[in-house]
Amino acid sequence: MPIMQSLFRMMKRIGVGLVAMFMCASQCPADDGLSLADRLREAVNDPMIPAMSVLLFRDGAVVEQVEAGVRTVGSDAPVTPDDRWHLGSCTKAMTGLLAAVCVARGEIAWETTVGESFPELVETMEASYAEATLRDLLTHRAGVPGGGVHMGMVWMMMRGLDAEEDRLGARHRSVRMALGIPPLGAPREQFEYSNLGYVIAGAMLERATKKTWESLMQERIFGPLGMASAGFGPPPAGEGEDYPANAVGHQVMSGRLIAMSKADNPLVSGPGTNVHATIRDWAKFVWEIVAGASGGETVLGLDQQLYIDLLTPPENADDDAYALGWGVFADDREWGGGRSIQHAGSNTMWYCVAEASIGQRCIVLVASNSGTEQAHDMMIELLRAARKELMAGDVSAEQ
């Protein structure tokens, strides 16, 4: 499908190694009758894939969870159902839901502008940014660049802010730098996948609530949803004899796969990139979106329209496009012709992807502690196999 190819190109451009996984069935190998467990065991035989995990979810319950492999190369410590995985840009959907909570509380509106949130920066920011709205930022249509020399320089300077104790001040300074980058165009003029755009959106929520994005996520999303494992930055890997206490991300260096236990994107970039969690806790979050959009019972209890807002692309976009933290397909035949949502994430040391059908009320999550092309390719195969299992009803939900 052309839209899938287009989204692949759009999302591949970003600077943290995210590769979109929107694909048609013809790109995947033919059905060979292997179970998910067999496929995972086969996958981790690849020296570039230390471990992977897959979770299938339907109607509010886990259907199947399988993991295989080791926490680090050179270790015999196996991954477990309780290991935490770095979610990379799948964090964006969480920031979108947090924004919906703030909108429901009347603290901010989808149409609140950057200029209204940061009046003290209006005179120094690039003029068009002042009119960009929270919705524009969350749909990547605010004109904020996603790459290039300017963005790279700001990204590097943001790393210098990570050690600051004043997280509100650090993120505000990163926003001030970001708003000085020449825009790609006027708001709502074009799509440009941008991590910096989500940093600005997160800072707008901070300004509206007087709380850090991290504390808001814990208080309003992770806590209520029971996501006790969720945190920020790389998952805790342990020290000394306790290492590895969790799966560790890996990256290729000089042709070798190297464990990278502490490397990550800048912490102040958190609203777009930095959450980690167990795969079951991640499923709780995705289910909140699916249940809410399909009119089911939710934990947060927001109005259904707010969940629908999160999955509604801008008016000037195609039906199959990027909404507020999700790629949306209006007529996905792989999911029985209904609406489906998807997002992938990587900080170049981990890969993950979430895919869900709103009408079928099904979710597939896949995660790996490898940021390689091999892990990406295997995720495509696992997504297709898992989706087929759910649609066929071959497995029963856990009690």
Long-range contacts (C-beta under 8 A, 24 or more apart in sequence): 1-320, 3-318, 3-320, 3-321, 3-329, 4-320, 7-320, 7-321, 7-322, 7-327, 10-191, 10-193, 10-322, 11-193, 11-327, 11-344, 13-146, 13-147, 13-193, 14-89, 14-146, 14-147, 14-193, 14-194, 14-195, 15-146, 15-147, 15-151, 15-152, 15-155, 15-195, 16-88, 16-89, 16-195, 16-265, 16-273, 16-346, 16-347, 16-348, 17-346, 17-347, 17-348, 17-371, 18-88, 18-89, 18-193, 18-344, 18-345, 18-346, 19-344, 19-346, 19-351, 19-376, 20-327, 20-344, 21-342, 21-344, 21-353, 21-355, 21-376, 21-379, 21-380, 21-383, 22-327, 22-329, 22-342, 23-380, 25-334, 25-384, 27-380, 28-380, 28-381, 28-384, 29-381, 31-385, 31-388, 34-385, 36-64, 36-66, 36-382, 36-385, 36-386, 36-389, 37-66, 37-68, 39-381, 39-382, 39-385, 40-66, 40-67, 40-68, 40-69, 40-382, 41-68, 43-68, 43-69, 43-378, 43-382, 44-68, 44-69, 44-70, 46-374, 46-378, 47-73, 47-257, 48-252, 48-257, 48-370, 48-372, 48-374, 48-375, 49-368, 49-370, 49-372, 49-374, 49-375, 49-378, 50-247, 50-250, 50-257, 50-368, 50-369, 50-370, 51-78, 51-79, 51-83, 51-247, 51-368, 51-369, 51-370, 52-366, 52-367, 52-368, 52-375, 52-378, 52-379, 52-382, 53-79, 53-81, 53-83, 53-85, 53-279, 53-365, 53-366, 53-367, 53-368, 54-364, 54-365, 54-366, 54-382, 54-386, 55-279, 55-280, 55-282, 55-283, 55-363, 55-364, 55-365, 55-366, 56-362, 56-363, 56-364, 56-386, 56-389, 56-390, 56-395, 57-283, 57-286, 57-287, 57-362, 57-363, 57-364, 57-365, 58-360, 58-361, 58-362, 58-363, 58-390, 58-397, 59-361, 59-397, 60-287, 60-291, 60-296, 60-361, 61-397, 61-398, 62-280, 62-283, 62-397, 62-398, 63-390, 63-395, 63-396, 63-397, 63-398, 64-389, 64-395, 65-279, 65-280, 67-279, 69-369, 71-244, 71-246, 71-247, 71-248, 71-369, 72-244, 72-247, 72-248, 72-250, 72-259, 72-261, 72-369, 73-250, 73-257, 73-258, 73-259, 74-259, 75-244, 77-244, 79-247, 79-369, 81-278, 81-279, 81-280, 82-229, 82-278, 83-235, 83-246, 83-247, 83-278, 84-229, 84-231, 84-235, 84-236, 84-246, 84-247, 84-276, 84-277, 84-278, 85-235, 85-247, 85-276, 85-277, 85-278, 85-279, 85-282, 85-350, 85-352, 85-367, 85-368, 85-369, 86-234, 86-235, 86-249, 86-264, 86-275, 86-276, 86-345, 86-347, 86-349, 86-350, 86-352, 87-275, 87-276, 87-277, 87-282, 87-345, 87-350, 87-352, 87-367, 88-273, 88-344, 88-345, 88-346, 88-347, 88-350, 88-351, 88-352, 89-195, 89-272, 89-273, 89-343, 89-344, 89-345, 89-346, 90-275, 90-282, 90-343, 90-344, 90-345, 90-352, 90-353, 90-354, 91-270, 91-271, 91-272, 91-273, 91-274, 91-275, 91-345, 92-138, 92-198, 92-271, 92-272, 92-273, 92-325, 92-343, 93-285, 93-286, 93-289, 93-310, 93-324, 93-325, 93-326, 93-343, 93-354, 94-217, 94-221, 94-275, 94-285, 94-325, 95-138, 95-198, 95-201, 95-202, 95-205, 95-213, 95-217, 95-271, 95-272, 95-325, 96-138, 96-310, 96-324, 96-325, 96-326, 97-221, 97-285, 97-288, 97-289, 97-300, 97-310, 97-325, 98-205, 98-213, 98-216, 98-217, 98-220, 98-221, 99-134, 99-138, 99-201, 99-205, 99-324, 100-302, 100-306, 100-307, 100-309, 100-310, 101-220, 101-221, 101-300, 101-302, 102-205, 102-208, 102-209, 102-216, 103-306, 104-302, 104-303, 104-306, 107-205, 107-208, 107-209, 108-134, 108-204, 108-205, 108-208, 109-134, 110-134, 110-135, 110-309, 111-135, 112-204, 112-208, 114-142, 114-179, 114-200, 114-204, 117-203, 117-204, 117-207, 117-208, 118-175, 118-179, 118-203, 118-204, 118-207, 121-175, 121-176, 121-179, 124-176, 124-179, 124-180, 125-176, 125-179, 125-180, 126-179, 126-180, 126-181, 126-182, 126-183, 128-183, 128-185, 128-186, 128-187, 129-179, 129-183, 129-187, 131-186, 131-187, 132-187, 133-187, 134-201, 134-204, 135-314, 135-324, 136-187, 136-188, 137-197, 137-198, 137-200, 137-201, 137-204, 138-197, 138-198, 138-201, 138-324, 138-325, 139-191, 139-313, 139-314, 139-317, 139-322, 139-323, 139-324, 140-191, 140-192, 140-193, 140-194, 140-197, 140-322, 141-187, 141-188, 141-189, 141-190, 141-191, 141-192, 141-314, 142-183, 142-187, 142-194, 142-197, 142-200, 143-183, 143-184, 143-185, 143-186, 143-187, 143-189, 143-190, 143-192, 144-178, 144-181, 144-183, 144-184, 144-192, 144-194, 144-196, 144-197, 144-200, 145-181, 145-182, 145-183, 145-184, 145-192, 145-194, 145-196, 146-192, 146-193, 146-194, 146-195, 146-196, 146-197, 150-181, 150-182, 151-181, 151-194, 151-196, 154-178, 154-181, 154-196, 155-195, 155-196, 155-266, 155-269, 158-199, 158-266, 158-268, 158-269, 159-266, 161-266, 161-268, 162-266, 162-267, 162-268, 167-212, 167-213, 167-214, 167-268, 168-206, 168-212, 170-268, 171-199, 171-202, 171-203, 171-206, 171-212, 171-213, 171-268, 172-203, 172-206, 174-199, 174-203, 174-266, 174-268, 174-269, 175-199, 175-200, 175-203, 188-314, 188-316, 191-317, 191-321, 191-322, 193-322, 195-265, 195-269, 195-272, 195-273, 196-269, 196-272, 197-272, 198-269, 198-271, 198-272, 198-273, 199-268, 199-269, 199-270, 199-271, 199-272, 201-271, 202-270, 202-271, 202-272, 203-271, 205-271, 213-270, 213-271, 214-270, 217-275, 220-300, 221-285, 221-300, 222-281, 224-299, 224-300, 225-281, 225-284, 225-285, 225-288, 225-299, 225-300, 226-281, 226-284, 226-299, 227-277, 227-281, 227-282, 227-284, 227-285, 228-281, 229-276, 229-277, 229-278, 229-281, 230-275, 230-276, 230-277, 230-281, 231-275, 231-276, 231-277, 232-267, 232-270, 232-274, 232-275, 232-276, 233-264, 233-267, 233-274, 233-276, 234-260, 234-261, 234-262, 234-263, 234-264, 234-276, 234-349, 235-276, 237-261, 237-262, 247-369, 248-369, 249-347, 249-349, 249-350, 249-369, 249-370, 249-371, 250-349, 250-369, 250-370, 250-371, 250-372, 251-348, 251-349, 251-371, 252-371, 252-372, 257-370, 257-372, 260-349, 263-347, 263-349, 264-347, 264-349, 265-347, 273-345, 273-347, 274-347, 279-365, 279-367, 282-354, 282-365, 282-367, 283-363, 283-365, 286-354, 286-356, 286-363, 286-365, 287-363, 289-326, 289-341, 289-356, 290-341, 290-356, 290-357, 290-358, 290-361, 290-363, 291-361, 293-358, 294-358, 294-359, 294-361, 296-361, 311-339, 311-341, 311-358, 332-357, 334-384, 334-387, 335-359, 335-360, 335-362, 335-387, 335-391, 336-360, 336-391, 344-379, 346-371, 347-371, 351-375, 351-376, 351-379, 353-379, 353-383, 355-383, 355-387, 360-390, 360-391, 362-387, 362-390, 362-391, 364-390
